[in-house]
Amino acid sequence: MVRSEPIGFSLAGGLFATVTATAVASLLFTPGQVRGRLLVMAIAVGGQALRTPRWPAALATAVLAWLLATGFLVNTEAELTLDGHDLLRLFLLLLIAALAAGVRTVADRLSLPSAGTAGAPGAAKTVESMGDA
């Protein structure tokens, strides 16, 4: 399957999603509500990974989200200080991205219409061939 979207567009979309999620999380939750702030970032990472057709861009989005969360949502002075919890947050964001990218891959292989493939020529062809069986 040929990917129609250049990886640069997927990376730009991931950057936009994570920066927007950082702003939304800081508006919705106080600095002490770290779990709520990280939930917003996790939703952004998962949503972007479902949307992007390239798994490296999905994982890069998770790393961007971790950097922004560590610098602005967990450490509110915009400093990247690391402790044991930071590696756990990185692992969880990478896991969310990998799972969402896996769901996207399975959906693409099964030719199920999803947000990224609704207008793809192959999706319509698969539906037509199912009626012939």
N, C-alpha and C positions, 0 to 999 in steps of 0.2 A: 504494500500500500504506500503510495507516494504521499508525503506530507505536503499540503498546499501552503502552509504558513511558515515563513522563515523563522528560525529560532530567535532572531532578534526581536520580532514582534511578540513572541511568547514571553521573552525576558522583560520587555517593556511593560507588558500587561501585568506580569508578576510584581514588578516594581510599583506600578500604579496601585495594584490591589493592596500591597503591604503598607505603602505609605498612607493610603486612604484608611485602612484598618487601624493603623496607629493613631491617626487623628480621631477616628470614631471611638476607639477604645478609651482614649484619654478624655473624651467628652462624656462618655457614658459612665465611666467608673472612676472612683477616687484613687489616688496613688496607693492606698492600702488594699484595694480590691484587685490584687494581682491575678487571681484566677479568672475573674471576669474579663480582664484585659487580655489575658492569654486565650480565652475562649474566642474572642473576636478575631484574634490573629489566626487561630486554628481554622475558623470558618473561612477566612480569606484564603488561606493556603489550600484548603480542601476544594473550595470553589474554583480557584485558579487551576489547580491540578486536574479537575474534571473538565475544564474548558480547553486547556492547552493540548495540542496533539503530540507534544514532545516531552518525554519523561525527564530529560536533563533540565529542561526549563522549570518543570514542576519542583524538582529537588532544589534548584537554585532559588526558587521563590521561597522555599522553606528556610533556606539559609539566610536570605534577606530578611524574612520575617523574624528569625531568631536574633539577628543583629539589631533590628529596630526595637524588638521587644526588650532585649537586654539593655540597650542604651537609653530608651525613652519610656518604657512602660514599667519595667522592674526597677531600674536605677533611674530615678527621676531627675538626676542632675546631668543626664546625657553623657555618662561615662560608661565605657565598656569595662566593667570589673567582673571577673569571673569567679564563680564558686561551684560547688558540686551540683547545685540545682540547675545551673545553666546548661550543663551537658545533658541532663534529663530533659529539659525543655527543647534542646536541639534535637535529641532523639525522637521526642514525641512529634515535633513538627515535621521531621523527615518521614516518620512513620505515616502520618496523616497524608502527606504528599504522595508517598509510595502507594498507599492503599487507594487513594482517589485516582491516581494514574493507572493503577491496575484495573479498577472498575471501568475507567474510560477505555482501556485496551480491550477488555472483555466485551464491552458494549459494541465497540467498533468491529470486533471479529464476528460477533453474532449478528452484525448489521442491524442492531436495534437503533431506531431514530433517537438521537440525543441532541442536546443543544448545539453541539459542534458539527453534527453530521446530518441535520434535518434536511438540508437542501442538496446533499451529495447525490450525484447520479447513481452511485452504487446502491444507496439505500432504497431508491424507488425500484431498481431492477430486482433486488432481493424480494421485495414485497410482491412484485408481479410474478416472480418465479414460484413463490409459495402458493399462489392461487392455482398454478398449473399442476401441482402435485396431488 
